[in-house]
């Protein structure tokens, strides 16, 4: 049995048919290289990256998307120098404190996906606050992948499913794609139609590896701090030229 995506209340999908576009996910890459090219500290690149994120949220809403997911901090990013990790944590704090009031009044629902167990207590509290204060919003969904890794997410989902089977609340024979999806961090949100990665790298980097099984990928040479509304619009235009077949025969085959 294949999953029929459980979905949050949403706007009308942009476009139609095989080119309908509801959810764009972005691997925000290139902050460090942007800073290095200008002789600046990496922290300045990350700060400019937050500004690019703000622009992109606004552009995604203006373009009629229902969901935007931003990959801001991976489970592997803990390997970076301690000072850089502190800077990234500080930027998340700043983003929530500074932007939450505006996002709340503009009807944006904020969701944070990823493992929260090893986050500091103050960050956990801010995450809960952001989600709680925007939970009734339905105009647009902003998902921030923070301390997130696709394999880690699947392991946590598998443990939850195994626990349900052990307690008898779920039968092993009933496990299907829909059950797995319901135990992922993204439960209730449609899968991404388009995944964009900036900076010229052509890797998926452990990002939404279950959810993006049928997504279109676009890799851009733009470094993330330079990403703009025009770049997002151009990527969406490219997406609309593609034919999504989902394993079937395309329209052009007649």
CORBELHU-V848312 format. One record per backbone hydrogen bond with DSSP energy under -1.0 kcal/mol. NH is the residue of the N-H (numbers start at 1). CO is the residue of the C=O. E is the energy in kcal/mol with one decimal. If there is no record, write none. Layout:
nh = (NH,NH)
co = (CO,CO)
e = (E,E)
This chain:
nh = (8,14,19,20,21,24,25,26,27,29,34,35,36,37,38,39,40,44,45,46,47,48,49,50,51,52,53,54,55,56,57,58,59,60,61,62,63,64,65,66,67,68,69,70,71,72,72,73,75,77,79,80,85,86,87,88,89,90,91,92,93,94,95,96,97,98,99,100,103,104,105,106,107,108,109,111,113,115,119,124,125,126,127,128,129,130,131,132,133,137,139,140,141,142,143,144,145,146,147,148,150,153,154,155,156,157,158,159,160,161,162,163,164,165,166,167,169,170,174,175,177,180,181,182,183,184,187,189,193,194,195,196,197,198,199,200,207,212,213,215,216,218,220,224,226,227,232,233,234,235,236,237,238,239,240,241,242,248,253,254)
co = (188,21,16,17,14,67,194,69,196,27,30,31,32,33,35,36,35,41,41,42,43,44,45,46,47,48,49,50,51,52,53,54,55,56,57,58,59,61,60,22,22,141,24,143,26,70,145,145,148,74,76,77,81,82,83,84,85,86,87,88,89,90,91,92,93,94,95,96,99,100,101,102,104,103,140,142,144,147,116,120,121,122,123,124,125,126,127,128,129,134,107,107,66,109,68,111,70,113,73,73,206,149,150,151,152,153,154,155,156,157,158,159,160,161,162,163,164,164,171,172,1,176,177,178,180,181,184,186,23,23,216,25,218,27,222,220,204,208,210,212,193,195,197,29,223,224,228,229,230,231,232,233,234,235,236,238,239,245,250,251)
e = (-1.0,-1.5,-1.5,-1.6,-2.6,-2.1,-2.8,-2.9,-3.2,-1.1,-2.3,-2.1,-2.8,-2.3,-1.1,-1.5,-2.9,-1.1,-1.1,-2.1,-2.1,-2.3,-1.7,-1.7,-1.4,-2.0,-2.0,-2.2,-2.1,-2.2,-2.4,-2.0,-2.4,-2.9,-1.9,-2.3,-2.1,-1.4,-2.3,-2.1,-2.3,-2.4,-2.2,-2.7,-2.5,-1.0,-1.9,-1.8,-1.5,-1.0,-1.9,-1.7,-2.1,-2.4,-2.0,-2.3,-2.4,-2.4,-2.1,-1.7,-2.2,-2.6,-2.7,-2.4,-2.6,-3.0,-2.6,-1.9,-2.7,-2.8,-2.0,-1.8,-1.2,-2.6,-3.4,-2.7,-2.1,-2.2,-1.6,-2.4,-2.1,-2.0,-2.6,-2.5,-2.4,-2.8,-2.2,-2.8,-2.8,-1.7,-1.3,-1.2,-2.7,-3.0,-2.8,-2.9,-3.0,-2.5,-1.3,-2.1,-3.4,-2.8,-2.1,-2.5,-2.4,-2.2,-2.7,-2.3,-1.9,-2.5,-2.7,-2.4,-1.9,-2.2,-2.4,-2.0,-1.5,-1.3,-1.7,-1.5,-1.3,-2.2,-2.8,-2.0,-1.7,-1.3,-1.5,-2.2,-2.4,-1.6,-3.1,-2.8,-2.3,-1.8,-3.0,-2.7,-1.1,-2.7,-1.2,-1.2,-2.7,-2.3,-3.1,-1.8,-2.3,-2.3,-2.1,-2.5,-2.3,-2.1,-2.2,-2.2,-2.1,-2.4,-2.1,-1.3,-1.7,-2.2,-1.5,-1.7)
